[in-house]
Amino acid sequence: MQTKSILQLADIKAIAAAAEAEALKNNWAVSISIVDDGGHLLWLQRLDGAAPISSQIAPAKARTSALGRRESRIYEEMINGGRVSFLSAPGLDGLLEGGVPIMKDGQCLGAVGVSGVKSVEDAQIARAGIAAIGL
């Protein structure tokens, strides 16, 4: 039997605080979501001024990233490259850049999803959050 790391509340709070700091530093109004490895919501935060829809998109990006064990932008790139069949993939509805998996020792612990600014900036915020726990 293998031993697996999991996100604890302290990790989640550290990720969220660092992601929020990155967003605020750049004056970006976003929603920040953190999910576990099964895509279950652990954290959702909508910063002042973030569009209401971003609170739906951020968790979808995080869930897609966690379930796929890859950045959500990979799906967007496949679709843009002509593999539109991914639009019908069950359970994957955040097929846009901005979902980043939290990986440790080759295992997915969960993911961070951000929505509200340009997709590349969403991903920047997510990565800043993940870096706060040394991953």
N, C-alpha and C positions, 0 to 999 in steps of 0.2 A: 504494500500500500504506500502511496506517495503522500508526502506532506505538502500542503498548499498554503501559501500566504493569502491573507484576506485583508481587505480594507477595514480599518477600525475607525470609530468616530473621530478620533484625533487626526487621522490621516485625511479624512473627508473635510474636516474643518480647515486644515492646513492648505489643502488643494483649493478649496473655495476662497479662502482669504487671499492666496497668491493670485488666483485668477481675477478676483475682484480688483486687487491692487493694479494688475496689468491693465485692466479695462479702464479704471479711473485715471491712471497715469496718462492714458491716451485720449481721455474724454469720450470713451465709447460706451454707449448705453446698450447693454446686452442682458440676456438671460444666460445663466450658468447652471448646468445640470451635471450631476454625477450619478452614475449607476454602478451596480455590482456586475460581476461577470455574467449573470443571467439577464442583464438589461433592466433589473428592478431599480426603481428610483430611490436614491439615498439622499439627494440634495437637489433643491431647485431654488434659485434666487433670481429675481428680476430686478435689475438696477433701475433707479429712477430714470424715467424717460425712455425706457426700452419699449418697443412696440409689443402690444399684448400677444400677437401671434408668435413672438420669439419664445414665449413660455411653453409653446407647443412644439416648436421646431427644435429647441435645444435638447430636450429629453429624447426626441426621435433620433437626432444625430448621435447622441451618446449610446442609445440602445442599439442602433445599427452598428456602431463601432465595436461595442462589447460583444455582440452576438457573432459578428464577422471576424473578430480578432484582428481588425485592421482599421486604418483611418477611413472614415466615411467618404472621403474624397475619392478613394479607389473606385467605389461604385459610381460616383458621378462621372469619373473619367471613362469607365466602361460604357456607360449609357451614352455619353457624348461621342464615344468612338463607334457607336452603332449597335451595341448590345442592349437594345431597348427592352429585351425580355426581363432584365433585372427590375424593371418597374413593377413586375407582377410577383416578385419574390415575397413569400409570406413572412410577415413580421418585420420587414425592413421598409421603413417609411421615411427615414432621414437620410436620403441618398444625396447629400450635399456635403461639401467640405465644411469642417468645423467639429467633427467628432473624432476624438483621439483616444486610442486604447491605453490603458494603464498596464504596462507589461513589466513583469519581474521574473527573471530566470526562465524566460520562454513561456510563462504562464500569464494569461490575462486576468487581472484582478478586477477589472471594470473599465469604465471609460468616462471621459469628460466631453460634454457637448455644449457648444456655445452658439448663440444666434443673436444677430442684431446689427452687425456691421458687415463689411466685405468678408467673404468666406475665408480668405487667407488670414484675415485679422481675427476671425473667430477661432481658427486653429492656433494662432499665436497665443491667444488668451488661454486656451485649453492646455497647451504645452507649458506655459508659465506656471499654471496650477500644478501640473504633474511634477515639474521640476522641484517644487517645494518639498516633496517627500523623497527627493534624491533619485528619481527614476526618469 
